[in-house]
Amino acid sequence: MQTILGLRTVVHKVSDINKAKEWYAKAFNTEPFYVGFNIAGYELGLQPIDSIKGDNIVTYGGIENIHNEYEKFLSLESTEHENHKILEEKLLLPQ
């Protein structure tokens, strides 16, 4: 049984949200629906930040049983970078 369902969201943290929004709108010939874009069926979201750091991309995936998979990744010594919350039992978001 496959438990990882695929990538769902990629978030690029940007210092100038308006400039980034304009660039992605031109690059992919589409308009944002929340400052996010639908790129070939996948969501690309932009998140404003005060300064650029080394970890500027966050990727979210679809997972059949998110609680089990999350605990499995932690047991394999994955690093939890942010606190999280479960949304709709299939989406794990940092908070």
C-alpha positions as CSV (number, residue, x, y, z in Angstrom):
1,M,0.0,0.0,0.0
2,Q,1.4,3.4,-1.0
3,T,1.2,5.9,1.9
4,I,3.0,8.9,0.4
5,L,0.5,10.3,-2.2
6,G,2.7,12.9,-3.8
7,L,3.7,16.6,-3.5
8,R,0.8,19.0,-2.8
9,T,2.3,22.4,-2.0
10,V,5.6,24.2,-2.4
11,V,6.0,27.5,-0.5
12,H,8.7,29.9,-1.4
13,K,9.5,32.4,1.3
14,V,10.2,35.8,-0.3
15,S,11.3,39.3,1.0
16,D,9.0,41.2,-1.4
17,I,5.7,39.5,-1.8
18,N,4.3,41.9,-4.5
19,K,7.4,41.6,-6.7
20,A,7.4,37.8,-6.3
21,K,3.7,37.7,-7.1
22,E,4.3,39.7,-10.3
23,W,7.2,37.5,-11.3
24,Y,5.4,34.2,-10.8
25,A,2.3,35.5,-12.6
26,K,4.4,36.4,-15.6
27,A,6.6,33.3,-15.5
28,F,3.6,30.8,-15.4
29,N,1.0,33.0,-17.2
30,T,-1.5,32.7,-14.4
31,E,-3.0,34.8,-11.6
32,P,-2.6,34.0,-7.8
33,F,-5.6,32.9,-5.9
34,Y,-4.2,33.8,-2.4
35,V,-0.6,34.6,-3.4
36,G,-0.3,31.1,-4.5
37,F,-0.3,29.6,-8.0
38,N,-1.6,26.4,-9.6
39,I,1.4,25.0,-11.6
40,A,0.4,21.9,-13.6
41,G,-2.0,20.8,-10.8
42,Y,0.3,21.6,-7.9
43,E,0.1,24.6,-5.6
44,L,3.0,27.0,-5.4
45,G,2.5,29.5,-2.5
46,L,4.4,32.6,-1.5
47,Q,5.0,33.5,2.1
48,P,6.5,36.9,3.0
49,I,9.5,37.0,5.4
50,D,11.6,39.8,6.8
51,S,15.0,38.4,5.5
52,I,16.2,35.7,3.2
53,K,17.7,32.7,5.0
54,G,19.0,29.3,3.8
55,D,15.7,27.5,4.2
56,N,13.4,29.4,1.9
57,I,11.4,26.5,0.4
58,V,8.9,24.3,2.3
59,T,7.3,21.4,0.5
60,Y,4.0,19.7,1.7
61,G,2.9,16.3,0.6
62,G,-0.2,14.2,0.7
63,I,0.0,11.3,3.1
64,E,-2.6,8.5,3.6
65,N,-2.1,8.2,7.4
66,I,-0.3,11.4,8.5
67,H,0.0,10.5,12.2
68,N,1.8,7.1,11.5
69,E,4.0,8.5,8.8
70,Y,5.0,11.6,10.9
71,E,6.0,9.3,13.8
72,K,7.8,7.0,11.4
73,F,9.9,9.9,10.0
74,L,10.7,11.1,13.6
75,S,11.7,7.6,14.6
76,L,14.2,7.6,11.6
77,E,15.8,10.6,13.2
78,S,14.2,13.2,11.0
79,T,14.5,16.8,12.3
80,E,11.3,18.6,13.2
81,H,12.0,22.2,12.2
82,E,8.7,23.8,13.3
83,N,5.7,23.0,15.4
84,H,2.9,21.7,13.4
85,K,-0.9,21.2,13.3
86,I,-3.1,18.6,11.5
87,L,-5.6,20.1,9.0
88,E,-8.3,17.8,7.6
89,E,-6.3,14.7,8.8
90,K,-4.2,14.7,5.6
91,L,-2.4,18.0,5.7
92,L,0.4,18.8,8.2
93,L,1.2,22.5,8.4
94,P,3.9,24.3,10.5
95,Q,2.5,27.0,12.9
